[in-house]
Amino acid sequence: MTSTPQRPVDARVAFRRLMAWTGGAAVVTIMGALIYLGMQDGEMPWHMILATILGVGFTVLLGGGLMALVFLSANSGQDDEVR
């Protein structure tokens, strides 16, 4: 059973925790992508490494951040005030 935070402060703490997990997932995904590309092409130029880090990292952080905002909105209780 999942407990929902009753106060906005609890929702912000949960948001920060989700973003910390998302940051960790981004680092792991970036490393996996670099290892995979390194195995395919051998030596990679610096601009390919930079593009991979920025592209994969931004994509994972954006997706995780948007999902964390959905949970923040649902758990903060502000959605209930509209109804």
mmCIF file of the N, C-alpha and C atoms, coordinates in Angstrom:
data_MODEL
# 
_entry.id   MODEL 
# 
loop_
_atom_site.group_PDB 
_atom_site.id 
_atom_site.type_symbol 
_atom_site.label_atom_id 
_atom_site.label_alt_id 
_atom_site.label_comp_id 
_atom_site.label_asym_id 
_atom_site.label_entity_id 
_atom_site.label_seq_id 
_atom_site.pdbx_PDB_ins_code 
_atom_site.Cartn_x 
_atom_site.Cartn_y 
_atom_site.Cartn_z 
_atom_site.occupancy 
_atom_site.B_iso_or_equiv 
_atom_site.pdbx_formal_charge 
_atom_site.auth_seq_id 
_atom_site.auth_comp_id 
_atom_site.auth_asym_id 
_atom_site.auth_atom_id 
_atom_site.pdbx_PDB_model_num 
ATOM 1   N N  . MET A 1 1  ? 0.844   -1.165 0.000   1.00 0.00 ? 1  MET A N  1 
ATOM 2   C CA . MET A 1 1  ? 0.000   0.000  0.000   1.00 0.00 ? 1  MET A CA 1 
ATOM 3   C C  . MET A 1 1  ? 0.897   1.237  0.000   1.00 0.00 ? 1  MET A C  1 
ATOM 4   N N  . THR A 1 2  ? 0.609   2.178  -0.862  1.00 0.00 ? 2  THR A N  1 
ATOM 5   C CA . THR A 1 2  ? 1.404   3.384  -0.991  1.00 0.00 ? 2  THR A CA 1 
ATOM 6   C C  . THR A 1 2  ? 0.775   4.505  -0.176  1.00 0.00 ? 2  THR A C  1 
ATOM 7   N N  . SER A 1 3  ? 1.600   5.167  0.627   1.00 0.00 ? 3  SER A N  1 
ATOM 8   C CA . SER A 1 3  ? 1.082   6.305  1.380   1.00 0.00 ? 3  SER A CA 1 
ATOM 9   C C  . SER A 1 3  ? 1.383   7.574  0.602   1.00 0.00 ? 3  SER A C  1 
ATOM 10  N N  . THR A 1 4  ? 0.412   8.461  0.538   1.00 0.00 ? 4  THR A N  1 
ATOM 11  C CA . THR A 1 4  ? 0.599   9.716  -0.166  1.00 0.00 ? 4  THR A CA 1 
ATOM 12  C C  . THR A 1 4  ? 0.949   10.795 0.829   1.00 0.00 ? 4  THR A C  1 
ATOM 13  N N  . PRO A 1 5  ? 1.896   11.669 0.503   1.00 0.00 ? 5  PRO A N  1 
ATOM 14  C CA . PRO A 1 5  ? 2.262   12.738 1.411   1.00 0.00 ? 5  PRO A CA 1 
ATOM 15  C C  . PRO A 1 5  ? 1.076   13.671 1.643   1.00 0.00 ? 5  PRO A C  1 
ATOM 16  N N  . GLN A 1 6  ? 0.888   14.101 2.890   1.00 0.00 ? 6  GLN A N  1 
ATOM 17  C CA . GLN A 1 6  ? -0.229  14.954 3.238   1.00 0.00 ? 6  GLN A CA 1 
ATOM 18  C C  . GLN A 1 6  ? 0.123   16.430 3.133   1.00 0.00 ? 6  GLN A C  1 
ATOM 19  N N  . ARG A 1 7  ? 1.378   16.771 3.141   1.00 0.00 ? 7  ARG A N  1 
ATOM 20  C CA . ARG A 1 7  ? 1.795   18.167 3.094   1.00 0.00 ? 7  ARG A CA 1 
ATOM 21  C C  . ARG A 1 7  ? 2.638   18.413 1.849   1.00 0.00 ? 7  ARG A C  1 
ATOM 22  N N  . PRO A 1 8  ? 2.615   19.661 1.357   1.00 0.00 ? 8  PRO A N  1 
ATOM 23  C CA . PRO A 1 8  ? 3.466   19.975 0.200   1.00 0.00 ? 8  PRO A CA 1 
ATOM 24  C C  . PRO A 1 8  ? 4.946   19.752 0.476   1.00 0.00 ? 8  PRO A C  1 
ATOM 25  N N  . VAL A 1 9  ? 5.372   19.916 1.729   1.00 0.00 ? 9  VAL A N  1 
ATOM 26  C CA . VAL A 1 9  ? 6.782   19.690 2.065   1.00 0.00 ? 9  VAL A CA 1 
ATOM 27  C C  . VAL A 1 9  ? 7.142   18.231 1.811   1.00 0.00 ? 9  VAL A C  1 
ATOM 28  N N  . ASP A 1 10 ? 6.258   17.315 2.204   1.00 0.00 ? 10 ASP A N  1 
ATOM 29  C CA . ASP A 1 10 ? 6.509   15.898 1.944   1.00 0.00 ? 10 ASP A CA 1 
ATOM 30  C C  . ASP A 1 10 ? 6.573   15.610 0.445   1.00 0.00 ? 10 ASP A C  1 
ATOM 31  N N  . ALA A 1 11 ? 5.729   16.289 -0.326  1.00 0.00 ? 11 ALA A N  1 
ATOM 32  C CA . ALA A 1 11 ? 5.728   16.092 -1.774  1.00 0.00 ? 11 ALA A CA 1 
ATOM 33  C C  . ALA A 1 11 ? 7.036   16.595 -2.372  1.00 0.00 ? 11 ALA A C  1 
ATOM 34  N N  . ARG A 1 12 ? 7.560   17.703 -1.852  1.00 0.00 ? 12 ARG A N  1 
ATOM 35  C CA . ARG A 1 12 ? 8.842   18.211 -2.367  1.00 0.00 ? 12 ARG A CA 1 
ATOM 36  C C  . ARG A 1 12 ? 9.993   17.279 -2.028  1.00 0.00 ? 12 ARG A C  1 
ATOM 37  N N  . VAL A 1 13 ? 9.955   16.693 -0.847  1.00 0.00 ? 13 VAL A N  1 
ATOM 38  C CA . VAL A 1 13 ? 10.992  15.734 -0.467  1.00 0.00 ? 13 VAL A CA 1 
ATOM 39  C C  . VAL A 1 13 ? 10.926  14.516 -1.387  1.00 0.00 ? 13 VAL A C  1 
ATOM 40  N N  . ALA A 1 14 ? 9.716   14.046 -1.669  1.00 0.00 ? 14 ALA A N  1 
ATOM 41  C CA . ALA A 1 14 ? 9.555   12.912 -2.584  1.00 0.00 ? 14 ALA A CA 1 
ATOM 42  C C  . ALA A 1 14 ? 10.039  13.283 -3.984  1.00 0.00 ? 14 ALA A C  1 
ATOM 43  N N  . PHE A 1 15 ? 9.783   14.537 -4.421  1.00 0.00 ? 15 PHE A N  1 
ATOM 44  C CA . PHE A 1 15 ? 10.244  14.993 -5.728  1.00 0.00 ? 15 PHE A CA 1 
ATOM 45  C C  . PHE A 1 15 ? 11.766  14.980 -5.791  1.00 0.00 ? 15 PHE A C  1 
ATOM 46  N N  . ARG A 1 16 ? 12.410  15.486 -4.754  1.00 0.00 ? 16 ARG A N  1 
ATOM 47  C CA . ARG A 1 16 ? 13.875  15.491 -4.730  1.00 0.00 ? 16 ARG A CA 1 
ATOM 48  C C  . ARG A 1 16 ? 14.444  14.081 -4.742  1.00 0.00 ? 16 ARG A C  1 
ATOM 49  N N  . ARG A 1 17 ? 13.790  13.176 -4.022  1.00 0.00 ? 17 ARG A N  1 
ATOM 50  C CA . ARG A 1 17 ? 14.247  11.788 -4.008  1.00 0.00 ? 17 ARG A CA 1 
ATOM 51  C C  . ARG A 1 17 ? 14.098  11.154 -5.395  1.00 0.00 ? 17 ARG A C  1 
ATOM 52  N N  . LEU A 1 18 ? 12.971  11.402 -6.061  1.00 0.00 ? 18 LEU A N  1 
ATOM 53  C CA . LEU A 1 18 ? 12.784  10.874 -7.415  1.00 0.00 ? 18 LEU A CA 1 
ATOM 54  C C  . LEU A 1 18 ? 13.810  11.448 -8.388  1.00 0.00 ? 18 LEU A C  1 
ATOM 55  N N  . MET A 1 19 ? 14.124  12.736 -8.238  1.00 0.00 ? 19 MET A N  1 
ATOM 56  C CA . MET A 1 19 ? 15.113  13.348 -9.129  1.00 0.00 ? 19 MET A CA 1 
ATOM 57  C C  . MET A 1 19 ? 16.518  12.803 -8.859  1.00 0.00 ? 19 MET A C  1 
ATOM 58  N N  . ALA A 1 20 ? 16.815  12.467 -7.611  1.00 0.00 ? 20 ALA A N  1 
ATOM 59  C CA . ALA A 1 20 ? 18.110  11.851 -7.309  1.00 0.00 ? 20 ALA A CA 1 
ATOM 60  C C  . ALA A 1 20 ? 18.212  10.480 -7.980  1.00 0.00 ? 20 ALA A C  1 
ATOM 61  N N  . TRP A 1 21 ? 17.143  9.703  -7.915  1.00 0.00 ? 21 TRP A N  1 
ATOM 62  C CA . TRP A 1 21 ? 17.129  8.405  -8.597  1.00 0.00 ? 21 TRP A CA 1 
ATOM 63  C C  . TRP A 1 21 ? 17.231  8.577  -10.112 1.00 0.00 ? 21 TRP A C  1 
ATOM 64  N N  . THR A 1 22 ? 16.563  9.605  -10.636 1.00 0.00 ? 22 THR A N  1 
ATOM 65  C CA . THR A 1 22 ? 16.619  9.873  -12.075 1.00 0.00 ? 22 THR A CA 1 
ATOM 66  C C  . THR A 1 22 ? 18.034  10.257 -12.493 1.00 0.00 ? 22 THR A C  1 
ATOM 67  N N  . GLY A 1 23 ? 18.706  11.058 -11.671 1.00 0.00 ? 23 GLY A N  1 
ATOM 68  C CA . GLY A 1 23 ? 20.093  11.424 -11.962 1.00 0.00 ? 23 GLY A CA 1 
ATOM 69  C C  . GLY A 1 23 ? 20.997  10.204 -11.991 1.00 0.00 ? 23 GLY A C  1 
ATOM 70  N N  . GLY A 1 24 ? 20.797  9.302  -11.048 1.00 0.00 ? 24 GLY A N  1 
ATOM 71  C CA . GLY A 1 24 ? 21.569  8.052  -11.041 1.00 0.00 ? 24 GLY A CA 1 
ATOM 72  C C  . GLY A 1 24 ? 21.280  7.200  -12.262 1.00 0.00 ? 24 GLY A C  1 
ATOM 73  N N  . ALA A 1 25 ? 20.008  7.144  -12.638 1.00 0.00 ? 25 ALA A N  1 
ATOM 74  C CA . ALA A 1 25 ? 19.633  6.385  -13.836 1.00 0.00 ? 25 ALA A CA 1 
ATOM 75  C C  . ALA A 1 25 ? 20.244  7.011  -15.083 1.00 0.00 ? 25 ALA A C  1 
ATOM 76  N N  . ALA A 1 26 ? 20.327  8.341  -15.109 1.00 0.00 ? 26 ALA A N  1 
ATOM 77  C CA . ALA A 1 26 ? 20.923  9.030  -16.258 1.00 0.00 ? 26 ALA A CA 1 
ATOM 78  C C  . ALA A 1 26 ? 22.411  8.685  -16.375 1.00 0.00 ? 26 ALA A C  1 
ATOM 79  N N  . VAL A 1 27 ? 23.108  8.677  -15.251 1.00 0.00 ? 27 VAL A N  1 
ATOM 80  C CA . VAL A 1 27 ? 24.539  8.347  -15.279 1.00 0.00 ? 27 VAL A CA 1 
ATOM 81  C C  . VAL A 1 27 ? 24.752  6.915  -15.760 1.00 0.00 ? 27 VAL A C  1 
ATOM 82  N N  . VAL A 1 28 ? 23.961  5.986  -15.239 1.00 0.00 ? 28 VAL A N  1 
ATOM 83  C CA . VAL A 1 28 ? 24.090  4.582  -15.652 1.00 0.00 ? 28 VAL A CA 1 
ATOM 84  C C  . VAL A 1 28 ? 23.772  4.426  -17.141 1.00 0.00 ? 28 VAL A C  1 
ATOM 85  N N  . THR A 1 29 ? 22.742  5.119  -17.616 1.00 0.00 ? 29 THR A N  1 
ATOM 86  C CA . THR A 1 29 ? 22.357  5.027  -19.025 1.00 0.00 ? 29 THR A CA 1 
ATOM 87  C C  . THR A 1 29 ? 23.432  5.629  -19.928 1.00 0.00 ? 29 THR A C  1 
ATOM 88  N N  . ILE A 1 30 ? 24.007  6.752  -19.522 1.00 0.00 ? 30 ILE A N  1 
ATOM 89  C CA . ILE A 1 30 ? 25.083  7.371  -20.295 1.00 0.00 ? 30 ILE A CA 1 
ATOM 90  C C  . ILE A 1 30 ? 26.274  6.422  -20.393 1.00 0.00 ? 30 ILE A C  1 
ATOM 91  N N  . MET A 1 31 ? 26.646  5.832  -19.270 1.00 0.00 ? 31 MET A N  1 
ATOM 92  C CA . MET A 1 31 ? 27.789  4.908  -19.291 1.00 0.00 ? 31 MET A CA 1 
ATOM 93  C C  . MET A 1 31 ? 27.488  3.702  -20.187 1.00 0.00 ? 31 MET A C  1 
ATOM 94  N N  . GLY A 1 32 ? 26.270  3.184  -20.105 1.00 0.00 ? 32 GLY A N  1 
ATOM 95  C CA . GLY A 1 32 ? 25.898  2.062  -20.962 1.00 0.00 ? 32 GLY A CA 1 
ATOM 96  C C  . GLY A 1 32 ? 25.941  2.423  -22.437 1.00 0.00 ? 32 GLY A C  1 
ATOM 97  N N  . ALA A 1 33 ? 25.465  3.617  -22.767 1.00 0.00 ? 33 ALA A N  1 
ATOM 98  C CA . ALA A 1 33 ? 25.487  4.051  -24.171 1.00 0.00 ? 33 ALA A CA 1 
ATOM 99  C C  . ALA A 1 33 ? 26.921  4.233  -24.665 1.00 0.00 ? 33 ALA A C  1 
ATOM 100 N N  . LEU A 1 34 ? 27.790  4.813  -23.835 1.00 0.00 ? 34 LEU A N  1 
ATOM 101 C CA . LEU A 1 34 ? 29.187  5.006  -24.242 1.00 0.00 ? 34 LEU A CA 1 
ATOM 102 C C  . LEU A 1 34 ? 29.906  3.665  -24.401 1.00 0.00 ? 34 LEU A C  1 
ATOM 103 N N  . ILE A 1 35 ? 29.638  2.741  -23.504 1.00 0.00 ? 35 ILE A N  1 
ATOM 104 C CA . ILE A 1 35 ? 30.262  1.411  -23.625 1.00 0.00 ? 35 ILE A CA 1 
ATOM 105 C C  . ILE A 1 35 ? 29.773  0.711  -24.888 1.00 0.00 ? 35 ILE A C  1 
ATOM 106 N N  . TYR A 1 36 ? 28.468  0.783  -25.147 1.00 0.00 ? 36 TYR A N  1 
ATOM 107 C CA . TYR A 1 36 ? 27.917  0.155  -26.348 1.00 0.00 ? 36 TYR A CA 1 
ATOM 108 C C  . TYR A 1 36 ? 28.505  0.764  -27.612 1.00 0.00 ? 36 TYR A C  1 
ATOM 109 N N  . LEU A 1 37 ? 28.551  2.088  -27.682 1.00 0.00 ? 37 LEU A N  1 
ATOM 110 C CA . LEU A 1 37 ? 29.109  2.736  -28.872 1.00 0.00 ? 37 LEU A CA 1 
ATOM 111 C C  . LEU A 1 37 ? 30.601  2.460  -29.011 1.00 0.00 ? 37 LEU A C  1 
ATOM 112 N N  . GLY A 1 38 ? 31.298  2.383  -27.897 1.00 0.00 ? 38 GLY A N  1 
ATOM 113 C CA . GLY A 1 38 ? 32.723  2.067  -27.942 1.00 0.00 ? 38 GLY A CA 1 
ATOM 114 C C  . GLY A 1 38 ? 32.986  0.665  -28.458 1.00 0.00 ? 38 GLY A C  1 
ATOM 115 N N  . MET A 1 39 ? 32.117  -0.261 -28.115 1.00 0.00 ? 39 MET A N  1 
ATOM 116 C CA . MET A 1 39 ? 32.272  -1.638 -28.599 1.00 0.00 ? 39 MET A CA 1 
ATOM 117 C C  . MET A 1 39 ? 31.960  -1.734 -30.088 1.00 0.00 ? 39 MET A C  1 
ATOM 118 N N  . GLN A 1 40 ? 31.067  -0.886 -30.596 1.00 0.00 ? 40 GLN A N  1 
ATOM 119 C CA . GLN A 1 40 ? 30.675  -0.940 -32.000 1.00 0.00 ? 40 GLN A CA 1 
ATOM 120 C C  . GLN A 1 40 ? 31.716  -0.309 -32.917 1.00 0.00 ? 40 GLN A C  1 
ATOM 121 N N  . ASP A 1 41 ? 32.182  0.883  -32.544 1.00 0.00 ? 41 ASP A N  1 
ATOM 122 C CA . ASP A 1 41 ? 33.049  1.647  -33.443 1.00 0.00 ? 41 ASP A CA 1 
ATOM 123 C C  . ASP A 1 41 ? 34.510  1.697  -33.017 1.00 0.00 ? 41 ASP A C  1 
ATOM 124 N N  . GLY A 1 42 ? 34.833  1.183  -31.857 1.00 0.00 ? 42 GLY A N  1 
ATOM 125 C CA . GLY A 1 42 ? 36.204  1.298  -31.380 1.00 0.00 ? 42 GLY A CA 1 
ATOM 126 C C  . GLY A 1 42 ? 36.437  2.665  -30.775 1.00 0.00 ? 42 GLY A C  1 
ATOM 127 N N  . GLU A 1 43 ? 37.403  3.398  -31.318 1.00 0.00 ? 43 GLU A N  1 
ATOM 128 C CA . GLU A 1 43 ? 37.718  4.721  -30.780 1.00 0.00 ? 43 GLU A CA 1 
ATOM 129 C C  . GLU A 1 43 ? 36.692  5.737  -31.266 1.00 0.00 ? 43 GLU A C  1 
ATOM 130 N N  . MET A 1 44 ? 36.171  6.522  -30.323 1.00 0.00 ? 44 MET A N  1 
ATOM 131 C CA . MET A 1 44 ? 35.152  7.511  -30.655 1.00 0.00 ? 44 MET A CA 1 
ATOM 132 C C  . MET A 1 44 ? 35.756  8.909  -30.615 1.00 0.00 ? 44 MET A C  1 
ATOM 133 N N  . PRO A 1 45 ? 35.376  9.767  -31.562 1.00 0.00 ? 45 PRO A N  1 
ATOM 134 C CA . PRO A 1 45 ? 35.823  11.157 -31.506 1.00 0.00 ? 45 PRO A CA 1 
ATOM 135 C C  . PRO A 1 45 ? 35.184  11.873 -30.306 1.00 0.00 ? 45 PRO A C  1 
ATOM 136 N N  . TRP A 1 46 ? 35.829  12.926 -29.850 1.00 0.00 ? 46 TRP A N  1 
ATOM 137 C CA . TRP A 1 46 ? 35.356  13.633 -28.649 1.00 0.00 ? 46 TRP A CA 1 
ATOM 138 C C  . TRP A 1 46 ? 33.962  14.222 -28.845 1.00 0.00 ? 46 TRP A C  1 
ATOM 139 N N  . HIS A 1 47 ? 33.642  14.659 -30.072 1.00 0.00 ? 47 HIS A N  1 
ATOM 140 C CA . HIS A 1 47 ? 32.327  15.261 -30.286 1.00 0.00 ? 47 HIS A CA 1 
ATOM 141 C C  . HIS A 1 47 ? 31.218  14.208 -30.225 1.00 0.00 ? 47 HIS A C  1 
ATOM 142 N N  . MET A 1 48 ? 31.531  12.971 -30.555 1.00 0.00 ? 48 MET A N  1 
ATOM 143 C CA . MET A 1 48 ? 30.539  11.897 -30.428 1.00 0.00 ? 48 MET A CA 1 
ATOM 144 C C  . MET A 1 48 ? 30.295  11.567 -28.956 1.00 0.00 ? 48 MET A C  1 
ATOM 145 N N  . ILE A 1 49 ? 31.349  11.582 -28.168 1.00 0.00 ? 49 ILE A N  1 
ATOM 146 C CA . ILE A 1 49 ? 31.213  11.340 -26.729 1.00 0.00 ? 49 ILE A CA 1 
ATOM 147 C C  . ILE A 1 49 ? 30.390  12.445 -26.087 1.00 0.00 ? 49 ILE A C  1 
ATOM 148 N N  . LEU A 1 50 ? 30.693  13.693 -26.432 1.00 0.00 ? 50 LEU A N  1 
ATOM 149 C CA . LEU A 1 50 ? 29.964  14.829 -25.877 1.00 0.00 ? 50 LEU A CA 1 
ATOM 150 C C  . LEU A 1 50 ? 28.491  14.800 -26.290 1.00 0.00 ? 50 LEU A C  1 
ATOM 151 N N  . ALA A 1 51 ? 28.231  14.510 -27.548 1.00 0.00 ? 51 ALA A N  1 
ATOM 152 C CA . ALA A 1 51 ? 26.849  14.444 -28.030 1.00 0.00 ? 51 ALA A CA 1 
ATOM 153 C C  . ALA A 1 51 ? 26.079  13.314 -27.343 1.00 0.00 ? 51 ALA A C  1 
ATOM 154 N N  . THR A 1 52 ? 26.731  12.195 -27.111 1.00 0.00 ? 52 THR A N  1 
ATOM 155 C CA . THR A 1 52 ? 26.085  11.082 -26.429 1.00 0.00 ? 52 THR A CA 1 
ATOM 156 C C  . THR A 1 52 ? 25.758  11.446 -24.984 1.00 0.00 ? 52 THR A C  1 
ATOM 157 N N  . ILE A 1 53 ? 26.708  12.051 -24.295 1.00 0.00 ? 53 ILE A N  1 
ATOM 158 C CA . ILE A 1 53 ? 26.490  12.449 -22.900 1.00 0.00 ? 53 ILE A CA 1 
ATOM 159 C C  . ILE A 1 53 ? 25.337  13.440 -22.809 1.00 0.00 ? 53 ILE A C  1 
ATOM 160 N N  . LEU A 1 54 ? 25.362  14.469 -23.649 1.00 0.00 ? 54 LEU A N  1 
ATOM 161 C CA . LEU A 1 54 ? 24.317  15.490 -23.589 1.00 0.00 ? 54 LEU A CA 1 
ATOM 162 C C  . LEU A 1 54 ? 22.964  14.942 -24.049 1.00 0.00 ? 54 LEU A C  1 
ATOM 163 N N  . GLY A 1 55 ? 22.940  14.201 -25.140 1.00 0.00 ? 55 GLY A N  1 
ATOM 164 C CA . GLY A 1 55 ? 21.684  13.698 -25.685 1.00 0.00 ? 55 GLY A CA 1 
ATOM 165 C C  . GLY A 1 55 ? 21.019  12.672 -24.783 1.00 0.00 ? 55 GLY A C  1 
ATOM 166 N N  . VAL A 1 56 ? 21.767  11.671 -24.380 1.00 0.00 ? 56 VAL A N  1 
ATOM 167 C CA . VAL A 1 56 ? 21.200  10.616 -23.535 1.00 0.00 ? 56 VAL A CA 1 
ATOM 168 C C  . VAL A 1 56 ? 20.880  11.176 -22.153 1.00 0.00 ? 56 VAL A C  1 
ATOM 169 N N  . GLY A 1 57 ? 21.793  11.966 -21.603 1.00 0.00 ? 57 GLY A N  1 
ATOM 170 C CA . GLY A 1 57 ? 21.569  12.528 -20.269 1.00 0.00 ? 57 GLY A CA 1 
ATOM 171 C C  . GLY A 1 57 ? 20.358  13.432 -20.224 1.00 0.00 ? 57 GLY A C  1 
ATOM 172 N N  . PHE A 1 58 ? 20.232  14.335 -21.190 1.00 0.00 ? 58 PHE A N  1 
ATOM 173 C CA . PHE A 1 58 ? 19.098  15.251 -21.210 1.00 0.00 ? 58 PHE A CA 1 
ATOM 174 C C  . PHE A 1 58 ? 17.783  14.495 -21.392 1.00 0.00 ? 58 PHE A C  1 
ATOM 175 N N  . THR A 1 59 ? 17.779  13.488 -22.249 1.00 0.00 ? 59 THR A N  1 
ATOM 176 C CA . THR A 1 59 ? 16.560  12.726 -22.497 1.00 0.00 ? 59 THR A CA 1 
ATOM 177 C C  . THR A 1 59 ? 16.088  11.994 -21.241 1.00 0.00 ? 59 THR A C  1 
ATOM 178 N N  . VAL A 1 60 ? 17.000  11.337 -20.551 1.00 0.00 ? 60 VAL A N  1 
ATOM 179 C CA . VAL A 1 60 ? 16.630  10.603 -19.336 1.00 0.00 ? 60 VAL A CA 1 
ATOM 180 C C  . VAL A 1 60 ? 16.190  11.576 -18.246 1.00 0.00 ? 60 VAL A C  1 
ATOM 181 N N  . LEU A 1 61 ? 16.921  12.689 -18.068 1.00 0.00 ? 61 LEU A N  1 
ATOM 182 C CA . LEU A 1 61 ? 16.547  13.664 -17.043 1.00 0.00 ? 61 LEU A CA 1 
ATOM 183 C C  . LEU A 1 61 ? 15.211  14.331 -17.354 1.00 0.00 ? 61 LEU A C  1 
ATOM 184 N N  . LEU A 1 62 ? 14.954  14.617 -18.615 1.00 0.00 ? 62 LEU A N  1 
ATOM 185 C CA . LEU A 1 62 ? 13.684  15.239 -18.990 1.00 0.00 ? 62 LEU A CA 1 
ATOM 186 C C  . LEU A 1 62 ? 12.516  14.284 -18.729 1.00 0.00 ? 62 LEU A C  1 
ATOM 187 N N  . GLY A 1 63 ? 12.642  13.046 -19.156 1.00 0.00 ? 63 GLY A N  1 
ATOM 188 C CA . GLY A 1 63 ? 11.582  12.072 -18.929 1.00 0.00 ? 63 GLY A CA 1 
ATOM 189 C C  . GLY A 1 63 ? 11.340  11.822 -17.444 1.00 0.00 ? 63 GLY A C  1 
ATOM 190 N N  . GLY A 1 64 ? 12.410  11.648 -16.688 1.00 0.00 ? 64 GLY A N  1 
ATOM 191 C CA . GLY A 1 64 ? 12.268  11.430 -15.247 1.00 0.00 ? 64 GLY A CA 1 
ATOM 192 C C  . GLY A 1 64 ? 11.737  12.654 -14.534 1.00 0.00 ? 64 GLY A C  1 
ATOM 193 N N  . GLY A 1 65 ? 12.177  13.838 -14.956 1.00 0.00 ? 65 GLY A N  1 
ATOM 194 C CA . GLY A 1 65 ? 11.694  15.070 -14.344 1.00 0.00 ? 65 GLY A CA 1 
ATOM 195 C C  . GLY A 1 65 ? 10.217  15.297 -14.583 1.00 0.00 ? 65 GLY A C  1 
ATOM 196 N N  . LEU A 1 66 ? 9.755   15.014 -15.775 1.00 0.00 ? 66 LEU A N  1 
ATOM 197 C CA . LEU A 1 66 ? 8.327   15.176 -16.066 1.00 0.00 ? 66 LEU A CA 1 
ATOM 198 C C  . LEU A 1 66 ? 7.485   14.179 -15.260 1.00 0.00 ? 66 LEU A C  1 
ATOM 199 N N  . MET A 1 67 ? 7.964   12.955 -15.141 1.00 0.00 ? 67 MET A N  1 
ATOM 200 C CA . MET A 1 67 ? 7.231   11.978 -14.329 1.00 0.00 ? 67 MET A CA 1 
ATOM 201 C C  . MET A 1 67 ? 7.242   12.380 -12.859 1.00 0.00 ? 67 MET A C  1 
ATOM 202 N N  . ALA A 1 68 ? 8.359   12.900 -12.368 1.00 0.00 ? 68 ALA A N  1 
ATOM 203 C CA . ALA A 1 68 ? 8.431   13.352 -10.977 1.00 0.00 ? 68 ALA A CA 1 
ATOM 204 C C  . ALA A 1 68 ? 7.480   14.519 -10.745 1.00 0.00 ? 68 ALA A C  1 
ATOM 205 N N  . LEU A 1 69 ? 7.338   15.404 -11.727 1.00 0.00 ? 69 LEU A N  1 
ATOM 206 C CA . LEU A 1 69 ? 6.387   16.510 -11.592 1.00 0.00 ? 69 LEU A CA 1 
ATOM 207 C C  . LEU A 1 69 ? 4.947   16.022 -11.551 1.00 0.00 ? 69 LEU A C  1 
ATOM 208 N N  . VAL A 1 70 ? 4.648   14.974 -12.293 1.00 0.00 ? 70 VAL A N  1 
ATOM 209 C CA . VAL A 1 70 ? 3.308   14.398 -12.237 1.00 0.00 ? 70 VAL A CA 1 
ATOM 210 C C  . VAL A 1 70 ? 3.031   13.869 -10.832 1.00 0.00 ? 70 VAL A C  1 
ATOM 211 N N  . PHE A 1 71 ? 4.000   13.161 -10.254 1.00 0.00 ? 71 PHE A N  1 
ATOM 212 C CA . PHE A 1 71 ? 3.814   12.648 -8.903  1.00 0.00 ? 71 PHE A CA 1 
ATOM 213 C C  . PHE A 1 71 ? 3.756   13.783 -7.886  1.00 0.00 ? 71 PHE A C  1 
ATOM 214 N N  . LEU A 1 72 ? 4.566   14.827 -8.067  1.00 0.00 ? 72 LEU A N  1 
ATOM 215 C CA . LEU A 1 72 ? 4.529   15.982 -7.169  1.00 0.00 ? 72 LEU A CA 1 
ATOM 216 C C  . LEU A 1 72 ? 3.164   16.644 -7.206  1.00 0.00 ? 72 LEU A C  1 
ATOM 217 N N  . SER A 1 73 ? 2.618   16.825 -8.380  1.00 0.00 ? 73 SER A N  1 
ATOM 218 C CA . SER A 1 73 ? 1.317   17.450 -8.530  1.00 0.00 ? 73 SER A CA 1 
ATOM 219 C C  . SER A 1 73 ? 0.223   16.601 -7.887  1.00 0.00 ? 73 SER A C  1 
ATOM 220 N N  . ALA A 1 74 ? 0.293   15.302 -8.094  1.00 0.00 ? 74 ALA A N  1 
ATOM 221 C CA . ALA A 1 74 ? -0.730  14.423 -7.534  1.00 0.00 ? 74 ALA A CA 1 
ATOM 222 C C  . ALA A 1 74 ? -0.627  14.337 -6.016  1.00 0.00 ? 74 ALA A C  1 
ATOM 223 N N  . ASN A 1 75 ? 0.594   14.320 -5.476  1.00 0.00 ? 75 ASN A N  1 
ATOM 224 C CA . ASN A 1 75 ? 0.776   14.143 -4.049  1.00 0.00 ? 75 ASN A CA 1 
ATOM 225 C C  . ASN A 1 75 ? 0.669   15.423 -3.246  1.00 0.00 ? 75 ASN A C  1 
ATOM 226 N N  . SER A 1 76 ? 0.761   16.579 -3.872  1.00 0.00 ? 76 SER A N  1 
ATOM 227 C CA . SER A 1 76 ? 0.734   17.832 -3.133  1.00 0.00 ? 76 SER A CA 1 
ATOM 228 C C  . SER A 1 76 ? -0.666  18.221 -2.710  1.00 0.00 ? 76 SER A C  1 
ATOM 229 N N  . GLY A 1 77 ? -1.685  17.656 -3.342  1.00 0.00 ? 77 GLY A N  1 
ATOM 230 C CA . GLY A 1 77 ? -3.064  17.975 -2.997  1.00 0.00 ? 77 GLY A CA 1 
ATOM 231 C C  . GLY A 1 77 ? -3.615  19.168 -3.739  1.00 0.00 ? 77 GLY A C  1 
ATOM 232 N N  . GLN A 1 78 ? -2.826  19.832 -4.546  1.00 0.00 ? 78 GLN A N  1 
ATOM 233 C CA . GLN A 1 78 ? -3.308  20.999 -5.268  1.00 0.00 ? 78 GLN A CA 1 
ATOM 234 C C  . GLN A 1 78 ? -4.298  20.624 -6.355  1.00 0.00 ? 78 GLN A C  1 
ATOM 235 N N  . ASP A 1 79 ? -4.217  19.417 -6.881  1.00 0.00 ? 79 ASP A N  1 
ATOM 236 C CA . ASP A 1 79 ? -5.182  18.976 -7.886  1.00 0.00 ? 79 ASP A CA 1 
ATOM 237 C C  . ASP A 1 79 ? -6.571  18.815 -7.284  1.00 0.00 ? 79 ASP A C  1 
ATOM 238 N N  . ASP A 1 80 ? -6.629  18.451 -6.017  1.00 0.00 ? 80 ASP A N  1 
ATOM 239 C CA . ASP A 1 80 ? -7.919  18.263 -5.361  1.00 0.00 ? 80 ASP A CA 1 
ATOM 240 C C  . ASP A 1 80 ? -8.652  19.591 -5.141  1.00 0.00 ? 80 ASP A C  1 
ATOM 241 N N  . GLU A 1 81 ? -7.912  20.684 -5.015  1.00 0.00 ? 81 GLU A N  1 
ATOM 242 C CA . GLU A 1 81 ? -8.528  21.993 -4.777  1.00 0.00 ? 81 GLU A CA 1 
ATOM 243 C C  . GLU A 1 81 ? -9.326  22.464 -5.997  1.00 0.00 ? 81 GLU A C  1 
ATOM 244 N N  . VAL A 1 82 ? -8.982  22.016 -7.177  1.00 0.00 ? 82 VAL A N  1 
ATOM 245 C CA . VAL A 1 82 ? -9.660  22.466 -8.394  1.00 0.00 ? 82 VAL A CA 1 
ATOM 246 C C  . VAL A 1 82 ? -11.050 21.866 -8.471  1.00 0.00 ? 82 VAL A C  1 
ATOM 247 N N  . ARG A 1 83 ? -11.204 20.656 -8.020  1.00 0.00 ? 83 ARG A N  1 
ATOM 248 C CA . ARG A 1 83 ? -12.492 19.960 -8.119  1.00 0.00 ? 83 ARG A CA 1 
ATOM 249 C C  . ARG A 1 83 ? -13.473 20.557 -7.227  1.00 0.00 ? 83 ARG A C  1 
# 
